[in-house]
Amino acid sequence: MPDRQTAYPRPPSNFLTEDHETFRRTVASFVDREIRPHADTWERDGKCARDLYTRAGAAGLLGLRYDPEYGGSGLDFLATCVLAEELAKGDSIGPAVALMTQSEFALAVLADEADEELKAAWMVPAIAGELIGAIGVSEPGAGSDVAALTTRARRDGGDYVISGQKTYISNGTRADFITLAVRTSEEGPKGISLVVFPTDTPGFEVGRRLDKLGARASDTGELFFDDCRIPATNLVGEEGQGLRYILSHFGGERLVIAAFAVGIMERLIELGLDYAANREVFGGPVLSLQTWRHRFAEMATRLEATRLLAHQAARLLSDHDPAGDMAVSMAKLHAADAVQSVAAEVLQLHGGFGQMEESPIPRYYRDVAGFSVGAGTSEIMRELIARSLT
Ligand SMILES: Cc1cc2nc3c(=O)[nH]c(=O)nc-3n(C[C@H](O)[C@H](O)[C@H](O)COP(=O)(O)OP(=O)(O)OC[C@H]3O[C@@H](n4cnc5c(N)ncnc54)[C@H](O)[C@@H]3O)c2cc1C
């Protein structure tokens, strides 16, 4: 495969400032240096190197939206989009998933709801990349239906005693702490709370590292809790408000997936244009064939529509506009469809070479299959959008 030559002609943005574009170049050079050269190794290992987190922390990539008091950069959701778009171009989505799970999924709710002691103990070192964080919500019997979770936290004096199981947890096999959803009472949705769970707690065990279709350079674990005793001061915010906190922070997770899709589509179109310009069929380059030129036109249109939806959602989320929820659901729904169709087109474009593991194309094809599942499935996105309309 030829080296990357074509730079996708990204149109000027009505949403991004010059500072965002400067930041984009910083992240792109981090990806060129710290991610893409290691992608093959980490795919084989089933996880990225632990020091990726410290390197990302040192580069200021793990606390973009958080207060500088905690080591963050005080930026907006558009910066989050730029970060996720560029991280996704590392020829493997796993490292991007690992880093964004830490910086967005595990920390966002702590930034908004945790007290100063919890922030100092967990958020500050996580932003520096010294600790790895995970978000533990899903269980074997509770995925889309978060309120069905059964992992129990029983109050015992000044402690919670936690028993239960989580599954599909990104960063789960080596997280130092988990922002963990637990049931503190039987009151249905109002019985759910969030705690910060240190993984050196006796009774905690990591089960299998799950073998996945895509995102293979990000570890995904099964977790078991057997009478794990943690201080009640590890409660995040108020008891019984956990479901509200989870639902109100899904926006950031969904935006990240939409932005991953934007970055991957850019990378795939660039790789596809290079391949089509260099591959000769019947005496001319594939790119001279109208059927492929038009397919590139459609792919670029899908990419730009996704980018606009994602950046609009980022603007609304940054402004705390109530319309942000519907916008981010639309962005994620559209992004998953768009990137899956672009990945399939670019795979087909590559002919036999697209089937070869030495190319990043089949890896991206597998990676994006999960975009219609993680952080809320496409069916759930449709339901949320429909509720906003009716
Ligand atoms: C790679 C990966 C990483 C993940 N990382 C994490 C993580 O770090 N932390 C975490 O907590 N979770 C994580 N998850 C779990 C993820 O959030 C869930 O898989 C997802 O929410 C779907 O839940 P489920 O798998 O139980 O599917 P289910 O909820 O059982 O859904 C099964 C099917 O039913 C459909 N469905 C469900 N409800 C409805 C409805 N009301 N209307 C129509 N259709 C419906 C779904 O769309 C789906 O097609 C991860 C998952 C994957 C694949």
The ligand as an ORCA input file, in Angstrom:
! r2SCAN-3c Opt
* xyz 0 1
  C     -16.622     -2.952     22.726
  C     -17.591     -2.583     23.794
  C     -17.161     -1.792     24.867
  C     -18.049     -1.476     25.888
  N     -17.586     -0.738     26.939
  C     -18.420     -0.519     27.984
  C     -17.935      0.148     29.161
  O     -16.778      0.585     29.229
  N     -18.770      0.283     30.214
  C     -20.052     -0.167     30.187
  O     -20.755     -0.006     31.170
  N     -20.552     -0.807     29.084
  C     -19.765     -0.993     27.994
  N     -20.238     -1.627     26.884
  C     -21.600     -2.149     26.879
  C     -22.541     -1.375     25.960
  O     -22.866     -0.143     26.533
  C     -23.774     -2.285     25.756
  O     -23.350     -3.397     24.985
  C     -24.899     -1.569     25.045
  O     -25.457     -0.574     25.882
  C     -26.020     -2.547     24.636
  O     -26.381     -3.354     25.705
  P     -26.496     -4.948     25.493
  O     -25.233     -5.389     24.878
  O     -26.861     -5.546     26.791
  O     -27.653     -5.150     24.455
  P     -29.208     -5.223     24.802
  O     -29.612     -4.048     25.617
  O     -29.511     -6.575     25.356
  O     -29.852     -5.086     23.379
  C     -30.041     -6.196     22.477
  C     -30.756     -5.660     21.237
  O     -32.044     -5.147     21.619
  C     -32.178     -3.823     21.172
  N     -32.998     -3.039     22.102
  C     -32.817     -2.871     23.433
  N     -33.751     -2.064     23.946
  C     -34.538     -1.679     22.896
  C     -35.666     -0.822     22.769
  N     -36.199     -0.177     23.821
  N     -36.215     -0.660     21.530
  C     -35.701     -1.323     20.447
  N     -34.626     -2.150     20.516
  C     -34.053     -2.318     21.725
  C     -30.758     -3.278     21.130
  O     -30.660     -2.126     20.296
  C     -30.009     -4.491     20.598
  O     -30.104     -4.541     19.213
  C     -19.390     -1.925     25.826
  C     -19.816     -2.703     24.733
  C     -18.941     -3.019     23.734
  C     -19.419     -3.858     22.594
*
